Structure formats: C-alpha cells, structure tokens
Amino acid sequence: MVDELASTGEPVVDEATLEAEIPITIKVVGSAMLGGLIGMLLMVPVLVGVPIVFDLFRTEPLENFATFLSYVGFEQSVMLGAGLFVATGATVLPLTFVVVGGFLPPKEPRYLRGVTFATIFWTGFVPAFWPDESLTVVAVFLVVSLLAHWVYGLVLGRVLDGTTGIPQHDV
C-alpha cells in the first residue's frame, strides 16, 4: 500500500501491508507442496542415512506409523509407513504452514519461519517415533531428528518465500 511519496518521488511501500495482501492461491499451495516434497527428499538422508551409518536405524517406527491406516483396510508395512510419512510431509504440513507461517517468528528473514514450524512439528514426531533403546540411541535420535526437521523447514520456508511469499492472514 502506498502511504506517501519518498523524497525521490517514488511511492513508499508499507511492507506490513504487502505481507497481509498475499492471498492463498493455487500457486501458493503448489509452491508450498513443492517445498514440502523437496524438504522431505533432503530430510531423508539425514533422518535415515545418519542412523544407518551408525547401525541405529530401525524400521518398526515406520511400520507403526501406518497402523491407523489398517482401520480402513490397508495392511501395516514399512513401505506404507514411509509413503504416508512422505505424503504427509509433502501435503498436510505444507498446507498447515501456508495457514500458520505468517504468524511464526522470526520476522526476518521470513523463510526461517519454516524452521520454527518444523521445530513445532518435531515435538510431535519425537513421541511418535521414540526409540526404546539405550540413552546413546535416544540422544542420537533427538539430535538427528531435530536437524532433519530443520532441513525440512528451511527448504519449505525458502521455497515458499522465494516463489510466492509466505501468506499473512487477518484473524
């Protein structure tokens, strides 16, 4: 929104008003989903690769993740759990970020709001995938999973902010 003219004769733009004017469009949704998919692809080497290197990766948590789909006729499996994990990270989480991302810190740079968002969702990931093993395994799990979520959030925020901007909504 133009409030006044600067000394150069150019309009002065109120950045806060511009942020509020980014509507949720198909392009915004598509950009968020693309960011979520790329974020998932870059997250997996950290989340799975590091534990494999240390012989700590277990498939049971992924299989258990698919448990609730058994209520609608799917047989619980590692592949179904992995597919559900990636599908959720490429659809549900990006859509949620489109809605809430404008309210998250930090103010600048805006794309780091994706890291804040991913950290919040990490707090739900931890109990869902908690390893019932030694303290060392638990410590590696916490650090690696947090780093992986930060990679995801950074990519999600960067792609969305770089393509369409992170929408801001009036409540």
Secondary structure, 3 states (H helix, E strand, C coil): CEEEECCCCCEEECHHHHHHCCCCCHHHHHHHHHHHHHHHHHHHHHHHHHHHHCCCCCCHHHHHHCHHHHHHCCCCCHHHHHHHHHHHHHCHHHHHHHHHHHHCCCCCCHHHHHHHHHHHHHHHHHHHCCCCCCHHHHHHHHHHHHHHHHHHHHHHHHHHHHHCCCCCCCC
